[in-house]
Amino acid sequence: MIKHLHLRSTPPATTLEALWETLARTLPVLTTALSRVKALMERRRVRNELASLDDRMLRDMGVSRYDVAQEIRKPF
């Protein structure tokens, strides 16, 4: 004898609740990741700006060309 499977579709409210639960778990992770990417981009911008300064400006800040080279080599 073959039994028929009755597949129930999930009611819309339950599907919506599941979506909200998934978003609630995922959003903080995405927010953290985006914040880190933003920080990396800002560091890159600042390092590029630092590299573009002339020796007089660096000297006024108390920074040497060597210091700039060290900073630019950092991966993060």
PABA-857011 format. One record per residue (C-alpha): x negated, z negated, y; residue number from 0. Coordinates in steps of 0.25 Angstrom, whole numbers, plus 2048, in hexadecimal, padded with zeros to 3 digits. Example, Ala and Ser with C-alpha at 12.3 -4.5 7.8 and 13.67 -1.06 7.14 Angstrom:
! residues 2
   xx   zz   yy  resi
  7CF  7E1  7EE     0
  7C9  7E3  7FC     1
! end
This chain:
! residues 76
   xx   zz   yy  resi
  800  800  800     0
  7FB  804  80E     1
  7FC  7F9  818     2
  7FE  7FE  826     3
  7F5  7F8  831     4
  7FD  7F5  83E     5
  7F3  7F6  849     6
  7F7  7EF  855     7
  7F2  7F3  862     8
  7EE  7E9  86B     9
  7F8  7E5  876    10
  7F3  7E9  884    11
  7F2  7DB  889    12
  7E9  7D7  87E    13
  7E0  7E4  880    14
  7E0  7E0  88F    15
  7DC  7D2  88C    16
  7D1  7D7  883    17
  7CC  7E0  88E    18
  7CC  7D5  898    19
  7C4  7CC  88E    20
  7BA  7D7  88B    21
  7B8  7D9  89A    22
  7B7  7CA  89C    23
  7AB  7C9  892    24
  7A5  7D6  897    25
  7A6  7D5  8A6    26
  79C  7C9  8A7    27
  792  7D1  89F    28
  793  7DE  8A7    29
  793  7D6  8B4    30
  786  7CF  8B0    31
  780  7DD  8AB    32
  784  7E3  8B9    33
  77E  7D7  8C0    34
  770  7D9  8B9    35
  770  7E8  8BB    36
  773  7E6  8CA    37
  768  7DC  8CB    38
  75E  7E5  8C4    39
  762  7F0  8CE    40
  760  7E7  8DA    41
  752  7E3  8D5    42
  74F  7F2  8D3    43
  753  7F5  8E1    44
  74B  7E9  8E7    45
  73F  7ED  8DF    46
  740  7FB  8E4    47
  741  7F6  8F2    48
  735  7ED  8F0    49
  72D  7F9  8EB    50
  731  801  8F7    51
  72B  7F7  901    52
  71E  7FA  908    53
  712  7F0  907    54
  714  7EA  915    55
  723  7E6  911    56
  71E  7E1  904    57
  713  7D9  90B    58
  71D  7D3  914    59
  725  7CE  908    60
  718  7C9  902    61
  71A  7D3  8F6    62
  70E  7DB  8F1    63
  70F  7E9  8EB    64
  70B  7E3  8DE    65
  717  7D9  8DF    66
  720  7E5  8E1    67
  71A  7ED  8D5    68
  71C  7E1  8CC    69
  72B  7DF  8D1    70
  72E  7EE  8CF    71
  728  7EE  8C0    72
  732  7E3  8BC    73
  73D  7E9  8B3    74
  748  7E0  8B8    75
! end
